[in-house]
């Protein structure tokens, strides 16, 4: 079961509405897809999001490092040497986390296929039915209220509220949404590093004084401001979730040992794939720090992989709404048997029971060279 080919493609899927945060505005998923082929015909798929403002990866940099560095090292190797393959991916070059994530997802996918197991069962098993939140992009207050109410009408019980473009307006946004949705709906606030320590504490204490205690506050301060992250965590009742401050095992170890945050957001694009995501989940469990499984703006290929990892790790706090933000699911669109792949339906995620990720084809893949 040798690797005989590694291919890369561009995948573009328009979003239903623009995705807006304090860092960027995006109108489509524009990702790199990796396809690994074995000599027995088995195929594994992976995906990576080019998120320059967070990971530093671009489509062209990911394509280049996969073909110039990883492909020569991996082609000809047996999938049975799985741990060695993972070591090659993680050690052959520094950084390039999203490219590594795409390769690891494809490797785990084809390994699970070779054993006839769904990915989550290969990783240890777990529940196959999960629920995600939905992102409410940062917009004028009235539009955010409308978007929140529409999401609740579709069945979402957890809303991830993007904030950070105007600190004082952010309080009005949260108060308006909290007043407009049923009491049982949980609010997750995400400032995307846009607040200072002082702003974070002041704004959250205003909300808490008004009786609004969110389920969590995600990355209120700059990623490198660990002292500020600690101060916010100590000063407010709302649990603080570390995201951009928690890329890898070393960073997470520092956060959980020093109790700089109450929760850790695991994303495959940050952890450089599945192997370190599993290690981070285990480390957090040792320190009794809960995790969220999140994602960048990705399609159902890598989001399905993240859902499988979450199931195997027992992570129930999910921010895996990328497929529902897209106008169509390129995996489902290409599937002959639509039930053979992971299903994303509103807040509900149902993991596939077919080997690996169950993906046989992806609609709309573009070969290199891509047009800008």
Phi, psi and omega per residue, in radians:
X1 nan 1.201 -3.111
X2 -1.576 2.604 3.018
X3 -1.321 2.153 -3.128
X4 -1.939 -0.282 -3.126
X5 -2.742 2.501 2.978
X6 -2.262 2.084 -3.092
X7 -2.058 2.626 3.052
X8 -2.192 2.549 -3.125
X9 -2.419 2.797 3.000
X10 -1.765 2.371 3.094
X11 -2.130 2.136 3.095
X12 -2.114 2.155 3.130
X13 -2.310 2.080 3.132
X14 -1.160 2.579 3.095
X15 -1.521 2.744 3.078
X16 -1.105 -0.776 3.094
X17 -2.461 2.760 3.124
X18 -1.018 2.460 3.115
X19 -1.698 1.974 -3.014
X20 -2.098 2.256 3.030
X21 -2.292 -3.094 3.075
X22 -1.195 -0.298 -3.078
X23 -1.725 -0.501 -2.998
X24 -2.912 2.880 2.986
X25 -2.184 2.262 -3.063
X26 -2.241 2.439 -3.132
X27 -1.959 -0.126 3.118
X28 -2.719 2.666 2.891
X29 -1.252 2.280 -3.135
X30 -2.432 1.467 -2.899
X31 -2.073 2.902 3.040
X32 -1.722 2.299 3.082
X33 -1.940 2.317 3.102
X34 -1.899 2.397 3.103
X35 -2.212 2.043 3.117
X36 -1.835 2.248 -3.076
X37 -2.019 2.315 3.060
X38 -1.703 2.847 -3.106
X39 -1.210 -0.246 3.075
X40 -1.638 0.121 3.091
X41 1.649 -0.179 3.115
X42 -1.201 2.537 -3.071
X43 -2.273 2.465 3.039
X44 -2.142 2.465 -3.128
X45 -1.971 2.492 3.011
X46 -2.414 2.930 -3.102
X47 -2.600 2.567 3.085
X48 -2.426 2.436 3.109
X49 -1.672 2.260 3.072
X50 -1.448 1.746 -3.059
X51 -2.062 1.414 -3.012
X52 -0.998 -0.682 -3.054
X53 -1.332 -0.124 -3.133
X54 -2.106 -0.962 -3.088
X55 -1.750 -0.347 -3.103
X56 1.480 0.038 -3.122
X57 -1.542 2.438 3.016
X58 -2.098 2.910 3.087
X59 -0.989 -0.801 -3.077
X60 -1.227 -0.658 3.124
X61 -1.173 -0.673 3.131
X62 -1.180 -0.759 3.096
X63 -1.032 -0.774 -3.070
X64 -1.145 -0.829 -3.072
X65 -1.195 -0.584 3.115
X66 -1.164 -0.771 -3.073
X67 -1.428 -0.561 -3.080
X68 -1.539 -0.536 -3.073
X69 -1.913 -1.006 -2.966
X70 -1.346 -0.742 -3.070
X71 -1.013 -0.812 3.108
X72 -1.076 -0.487 -3.114
X73 -1.469 -0.442 -3.033
X74 -1.749 -0.622 -3.131
X75 -1.109 2.322 -3.091
X76 1.682 -0.223 3.117
X77 -1.525 2.658 3.136
X78 -1.494 2.443 3.074
X79 -1.143 -0.313 3.095
X80 -1.220 -0.368 3.049
X81 -1.542 0.893 -2.895
X82 -1.090 -0.825 -3.120
X83 -1.103 -0.632 3.074
X84 -1.132 -0.675 3.105
X85 -1.088 -0.741 3.107
X86 -1.109 -0.708 3.122
X87 -1.102 -0.693 3.095
X88 -1.046 -0.810 -3.124
X89 -1.058 -0.728 -3.043
X90 -1.428 -0.440 -2.981
X91 -1.911 -0.252 -3.034
X92 -1.204 -0.427 -3.116
X93 -2.726 2.587 3.094
X94 -1.435 2.877 3.109
X95 0.977 -2.512 3.141
X96 0.923 0.773 -3.013
X97 -1.114 -0.712 -3.085
X98 -1.235 -0.655 3.063
X99 -1.080 -0.749 3.090
X100 -1.089 -0.680 3.139
X101 -1.076 -0.779 -3.137
X102 -1.073 -0.745 3.123
X103 -1.127 -0.776 -3.136
X104 -1.114 -0.734 3.122
X105 -1.031 -0.788 -3.141
X106 -1.135 -0.676 3.104
X107 -1.141 -0.807 3.106
X108 -1.109 -0.662 3.135
X109 -1.082 -0.868 -3.080
X110 -1.258 -0.520 3.061
X111 -1.144 -0.802 3.102
X112 -1.068 -0.686 3.101
X113 -1.076 -0.708 -3.104
X114 -1.144 -0.425 3.123
X115 -1.722 -0.053 3.108
X116 1.272 0.468 -3.078
X117 -2.097 2.477 2.913
X118 -1.028 2.631 -3.046
X119 -0.979 -0.769 -3.068
X120 -1.129 -0.507 3.083
X121 -1.313 -0.635 3.014
X122 -1.011 -0.649 -3.083
X123 -1.448 -0.036 3.083
X124 2.223 -0.117 3.092
X125 1.532 3.078 -3.110
X126 2.689 -3.018 -3.137
X127 -1.298 2.534 -3.105
X128 -1.721 -0.055 3.135
X129 -2.002 2.103 -3.068
X130 -2.254 2.900 3.082
X131 -2.319 2.401 3.123
X132 -1.991 2.867 2.973
X133 -1.480 -3.067 3.033
X134 -2.355 2.479 -3.109
X135 -1.462 2.312 2.989
X136 -1.835 1.861 -3.060
X137 -1.124 2.692 3.139
X138 -1.265 2.194 -3.064
X139 -2.711 -3.140 2.979
X140 -0.971 2.661 -3.020
X141 -0.932 -0.849 -3.063
X142 -1.058 -0.709 3.136
X143 -1.184 -0.677 3.123
X144 -1.142 -0.654 3.073
X145 -1.110 -0.797 3.112
X146 -1.056 -0.768 -3.135
X147 -1.123 -0.682 3.133
X148 -1.153 -0.766 3.130
X149 -1.139 -0.661 3.104
X150 -1.136 -0.668 3.121
X151 -1.143 -0.730 3.107
X152 -1.108 -0.686 3.109
X153 -1.091 -0.467 3.102
X154 -1.504 0.006 3.049
X155 1.863 -0.015 -3.121
X156 -1.279 2.333 3.110
X157 -1.938 -0.064 3.070
X158 -2.288 2.178 -3.130
X159 -2.025 2.221 3.075
X160 -1.693 1.925 -3.015
X161 -1.657 1.998 3.090
X162 -1.363 2.316 -3.106
X163 -2.344 -3.070 2.959
X164 1.964 -0.171 -3.127
X165 -1.465 -0.375 3.127
X166 -2.692 1.853 -2.999
X167 -1.004 -0.736 -3.100
X168 -1.284 -0.626 3.101
X169 -1.213 -0.466 -3.136
X170 -1.034 -0.675 3.105
X171 -1.091 -0.765 3.119
X172 -1.103 -0.687 3.119
X173 -1.043 -0.867 -3.085
X174 -1.164 -0.755 3.139
X175 -1.071 -0.737 -3.117
X176 -1.149 -0.740 3.134
X177 -1.176 -0.767 3.140
X178 -1.036 -0.646 -3.141
X179 -1.313 -0.388 -3.012
X180 -1.637 -0.302 -3.082
X181 -1.910 2.749 3.131
X182 -1.001 2.690 -3.042
X183 -1.064 -0.521 -3.085
X184 -1.364 -0.165 -3.121
X185 -1.353 2.246 -3.103
X186 -1.586 2.411 3.125
X187 -1.855 2.254 3.041
X188 -1.979 2.127 -3.040
X189 -1.770 2.377 -3.105
X190 -2.354 1.920 -3.135
X191 -1.582 -0.121 3.102
X192 0.874 0.802 3.039
X193 1.257 0.187 -2.914
X194 -1.490 -0.251 -3.082
X195 -1.730 2.723 2.934
X196 -1.453 2.969 3.091
X197 -1.042 -0.806 -3.120
X198 -1.093 -0.788 3.107
X199 -1.064 -0.784 -3.097
X200 -1.012 -0.860 -3.113
X201 -1.150 -0.795 -3.108
X202 -1.115 -0.810 -3.112
X203 -1.146 -0.740 -3.124
X204 -1.226 -0.627 3.091
X205 -1.177 -0.571 3.034
X206 -1.088 -0.791 -3.131
X207 -1.156 -0.747 -3.129
X208 -1.161 -0.631 3.088
X209 -1.143 -0.468 3.103
X210 -1.494 0.078 3.109
X211 1.535 0.198 -3.131
X212 -1.817 1.795 3.044
X213 -1.939 1.843 -3.094
X214 -1.188 2.828 3.082
X215 -1.131 -0.583 3.108
X216 -2.899 2.802 3.006
X217 -2.122 2.065 -3.047
X218 -1.679 2.232 3.010
X219 0.617 1.207 -3.114
X220 -1.234 -0.532 -3.038
X221 -2.009 3.022 -3.117
X222 -1.000 2.576 -3.054
X223 -0.965 -0.694 -3.080
X224 -1.419 -0.168 -3.080
X225 -1.496 1.256 -3.111
X226 -1.229 -0.563 3.079
X227 -1.125 -0.719 3.098
X228 -1.149 -0.716 3.106
X229 -1.047 -0.747 3.109
X230 -1.099 -0.737 -3.109
X231 -1.128 -0.735 3.119
X232 -1.125 -0.778 -3.135
X233 -1.018 -0.720 -3.102
X234 -1.290 -0.410 -2.961
X235 -1.677 -0.279 -3.027
X236 -2.133 2.775 3.129
X237 -1.426 -0.490 -3.128
X238 -1.177 2.269 3.093
X239 -1.060 2.401 -3.135
X240 -1.765 2.280 -3.126
X241 -1.863 2.129 3.076
X242 -1.474 2.210 3.123
X243 -2.077 -1.434 -3.103
X244 -1.138 -0.294 3.054
X245 -1.406 -0.140 -3.002
X246 -2.253 1.336 3.132
X247 -1.498 -0.860 -2.948
X248 -2.228 -3.122 -3.050
X249 -1.079 -0.701 -3.116
X250 -1.152 -0.783 3.119
X251 -1.107 -0.756 -3.130
X252 -1.137 -0.675 3.112
X253 -1.033 -0.763 3.119
X254 -1.090 -0.739 -3.099
X255 -1.156 -0.803 -3.076
X256 -1.290 -0.596 3.115
X257 -1.177 -0.707 -3.108
X258 -1.591 -0.024 -3.110
X259 0.933 0.815 3.137
X260 -1.330 -0.339 3.101
X261 -2.570 2.840 -3.116
X262 -1.573 -0.369 -3.068
X263 -2.531 2.796 3.112
X264 -2.124 2.320 3.068
X265 -1.689 1.977 3.111
X266 -1.634 2.213 3.052
X267 -2.301 2.321 -3.107
X268 -1.076 -0.540 3.128
X269 -1.234 -0.435 3.076
X270 -1.487 -0.710 -3.049
X271 -1.416 0.007 -3.103
X272 1.143 0.526 3.027
X273 2.116 -2.906 -2.984
X274 -1.372 -0.653 -2.997
X275 -1.058 -0.812 -3.138
X276 -1.355 -0.460 3.031
X277 -1.048 -0.734 3.096
X278 -1.102 -0.722 3.133
X279 -1.133 -0.720 3.137
X280 -1.126 -0.746 3.110
X281 -1.063 -0.708 3.120
X282 -1.171 -0.751 3.117
X283 -1.066 -0.823 3.132
X284 -1.051 -0.672 3.125
X285 -1.087 -0.695 3.117
X286 -1.027 -0.698 -3.124
X287 -1.574 0.119 3.132
X288 0.986 0.673 3.076
X289 -1.839 2.069 -3.127
X290 -1.215 2.732 -3.138
X291 -2.113 2.679 2.861
X292 -1.862 2.532 2.957
X293 -1.770 2.003 -3.096
X294 -2.026 -3.000 3.119
X295 -2.755 2.850 2.938
X296 -1.440 -2.800 3.093
X297 -1.495 1.645 -2.982
X298 -2.249 2.826 3.075
X299 -1.542 -2.989 -3.034
X300 -1.280 -0.139 3.104
X301 -1.196 -1.116 -3.099
X302 -1.325 -0.484 3.088
X303 -1.186 -0.652 3.047
X304 -1.060 -0.747 3.104
X305 -1.050 -0.750 3.111
X306 -1.099 -0.668 3.109
X307 -1.132 -0.705 3.089
X308 -1.095 -0.733 3.104
X309 -1.113 -0.767 3.125
X310 -1.039 -0.762 3.133
X311 -1.070 -0.782 -3.107
X312 -1.179 -0.522 -3.125
X313 -1.611 -0.036 -3.119
X314 1.226 0.477 3.119
X315 -1.543 2.101 -3.081
X316 -1.866 -0.217 3.090
X317 -1.555 1.894 -2.990
X318 -2.141 2.424 2.992
X319 -2.207 1.273 -3.029
X320 -2.179 0.961 -3.016
X321 -1.697 0.040 -3.083
X322 -0.876 -0.855 -3.136
X323 -1.050 -0.579 -3.138
X324 -1.356 -0.307 3.074
X325 -1.430 -0.300 -3.114
X326 -1.430 2.685 3.112
X327 -1.227 -0.462 3.068
X328 -2.690 2.822 3.121
X329 -1.718 1.930 -3.058
X330 -1.174 -0.373 3.104
X331 -1.380 -0.833 3.105
X332 -1.101 -0.695 -3.116
X333 -1.072 -0.529 -3.096
X334 -1.649 -0.141 -3.045
X335 -1.423 2.354 3.023
X336 -1.248 -0.819 3.043
X337 -1.785 1.810 -3.043
X338 -1.114 -0.365 -3.118
X339 -1.515 -0.010 -3.083
X340 -1.447 -0.142 -3.114
X341 -2.086 2.877 3.102
X342 -1.028 2.329 -3.086
X343 -1.754 2.288 3.047
X344 -2.016 1.966 -3.099
X345 -2.361 1.720 -3.053
X346 1.051 -2.316 -3.136
X347 -1.338 -0.177 -2.992
X348 -1.616 2.307 3.064
X349 -2.090 2.189 3.102
X350 -2.059 2.001 -3.090
X351 -1.222 2.499 3.096
X352 -1.161 2.629 3.081
X353 -1.849 0.094 3.078
X354 -1.489 2.850 -3.111
X355 -1.020 2.502 3.121
X356 1.113 -2.286 3.052
X357 -1.674 -0.045 3.088
X358 1.306 0.139 -3.043
X359 -1.485 2.207 3.075
X360 -1.856 -0.482 -3.139
X361 -2.762 2.838 3.123
X362 -2.334 2.226 -3.112
X363 -1.311 2.383 2.969
X364 1.529 0.280 3.131
X365 -1.250 2.424 3.140
X366 -1.994 2.311 3.103
X367 -1.424 2.714 3.012
X368 -1.179 2.528 0.046
X369 -1.448 2.422 3.131
X370 -1.491 2.684 2.983
X371 -1.458 2.495 -3.121
X372 -1.144 nan nan
